[in-house]
Amino acid sequence: MPENPQAVFTAKALTKTYYMGEVEIPALRGVDLEVYQSEFIVLLGPSGSGKSTLLNIMGGLDTPTSGDAFWRDHDLAHANERELTSYRREHVGFVFQFYNLISSLTVRENVALVTEISVNPLKPEEALQLVGLEHRLDHFPSQLSGGEQQRVAIARAIAKRPDILLCDEPTGALDYQTGKVVLEVIAKINQELGTTAIVITHNASISGMANRVMHLANGQIVSIEENAHKLTPAELSW
Ligand SMILES: Nc1ncnc2c1ncn2[C@@H]1O[C@H](COP(=O)(O)OP(=O)(O)OP(=O)(O)O)[C@@H](O)[C@H]1O
């Protein structure tokens, strides 16, 4: 069991080593971490520092080589594939740099793919309203801008009412203004639904939105800063 019951996610001495033939690649080298309910965390660090590896373990897409990882009382380090699938399905929403929408389905149908297999989902229309796309329900992804497609991807991620929203470079493919709109949407989900949000970015300016900012280097968390005052995306500039 996790030691601190207040934490929704706990990692202890987490390591991940990839093996490429004879070569060992240590992606995580002893990560200790607690994440609290409804927190907004920004994860920064150079390329290859282990950010995606950590996010993937938190989301049950990968398992660690050693150490502990808990989502509440779900033991993610020792879960089997079936348990990880149901953890992902019930608790986790993912947003990636590229939107991975199905081009032959409408906006509403892309979101409905998730709501049809969820226990207590939002209606696709409600999820799309939260991201400001209620007027584009019957459009196809190719009829939308990159930022709009990312908002559909966010609607799809939140439609199952996940406890945690894991975002890997959500604004990486977007221009400045569009990136800000997408950040506004993530901040709104975090505030209005209380969804814990973890955002990986190379853009240090986004840190201002976070409750806490974690820096990874070389597979370890090297610093954690707390923001006394969170900024809105509109207040950020880069
Ligand atoms: N499937 C894999 N097989 C082998 N090595 C991997 C694999 N995934 C990641 N790695 C290695 O693990 C290390 C950490 O990778 P990770 O993707 O977590 O870093 P990152 O901080 O997210 O980087 P970026 O900012 O470039 O996305 C890197 O050295 C990477 O090459």
The ligand as an SDF file (V2000), in Angstrom:
LIG
                    3D

 31 33  0  0  0  0  0  0  0  0999 V2000
   11.1370    1.5950  -25.8340 N   0  0  0  0  0  0  0  0  0  0  0  0
   12.3820    1.9900  -25.5770 C   0  0  0  0  0  0  0  0  0  0  0  0
   13.4380    1.2070  -25.8740 N   0  0  0  0  0  0  0  0  0  0  0  0
   14.6970    1.6110  -25.6110 C   0  0  0  0  0  0  0  0  0  0  0  0
   15.0190    2.7780  -25.0270 N   0  0  0  0  0  0  0  0  0  0  0  0
   14.0190    3.6070  -24.7270 C   0  0  0  0  0  0  0  0  0  0  0  0
   12.6430    3.2800  -24.9760 C   0  0  0  0  0  0  0  0  0  0  0  0
   11.8730    4.2890  -24.5590 N   0  0  0  0  0  0  0  0  0  0  0  0
   12.7050    5.2300  -24.0700 C   0  0  0  0  0  0  0  0  0  0  0  0
   13.9970    4.8150  -24.1600 N   0  0  0  0  0  0  0  0  0  0  0  0
   15.1890    5.5510  -23.6950 C   0  0  0  0  0  0  0  0  0  0  0  0
   14.9770    5.9200  -22.3430 O   0  0  0  0  0  0  0  0  0  0  0  0
   15.4730    7.2300  -22.0910 C   0  0  0  0  0  0  0  0  0  0  0  0
   14.3440    8.1130  -21.5640 C   0  0  0  0  0  0  0  0  0  0  0  0
   13.3790    8.2870  -22.6110 O   0  0  0  0  0  0  0  0  0  0  0  0
   12.0540    9.1570  -22.4360 P   0  0  0  0  0  0  0  0  0  0  0  0
   11.2980    9.0410  -23.7070 O   0  0  0  0  0  0  0  0  0  0  0  0
   11.3760    8.7980  -21.1830 O   0  0  0  0  0  0  0  0  0  0  0  0
   12.6700   10.6370  -22.2910 O   0  0  0  0  0  0  0  0  0  0  0  0
   11.9340   12.0490  -22.3900 P   0  0  0  0  0  0  0  0  0  0  0  0
   12.4640   12.8810  -21.2610 O   0  0  0  0  0  0  0  0  0  0  0  0
   10.4670   11.8620  -22.4480 O   0  0  0  0  0  0  0  0  0  0  0  0
   12.4920   12.5880  -23.7680 O   0  0  0  0  0  0  0  0  0  0  0  0
   11.8190   13.5800  -24.8700 P   0  0  0  0  0  0  0  0  0  0  0  0
   11.7060   14.9230  -24.1990 O   0  0  0  0  0  0  0  0  0  0  0  0
   12.8300   13.5840  -25.9750 O   0  0  0  0  0  0  0  0  0  0  0  0
   10.5010   12.9860  -25.2660 O   0  0  0  0  0  0  0  0  0  0  0  0
   16.0740    7.7260  -23.3970 C   0  0  0  0  0  0  0  0  0  0  0  0
   17.4510    7.4730  -23.3730 O   0  0  0  0  0  0  0  0  0  0  0  0
   15.3900    6.8640  -24.4370 C   0  0  0  0  0  0  0  0  0  0  0  0
   16.2120    6.6850  -25.5630 O   0  0  0  0  0  0  0  0  0  0  0  0
  1  2  1  0
  2  3  1  0
  2  7  2  0
  3  4  2  0
  4  5  1  0
  5  6  2  0
  6  7  1  0
  6 10  1  0
  7  8  1  0
  8  9  2  0
  9 10  1  0
 10 11  1  0
 11 12  1  0
 11 30  1  0
 12 13  1  0
 13 14  1  0
 13 28  1  0
 14 15  1  0
 15 16  1  0
 16 17  2  0
 16 18  1  0
 16 19  1  0
 19 20  1  0
 20 21  2  0
 20 22  1  0
 20 23  1  0
 23 24  1  0
 24 25  2  0
 24 26  1  0
 24 27  1  0
 28 29  1  0
 28 30  1  0
 30 31  1  0
M  END
$$$$
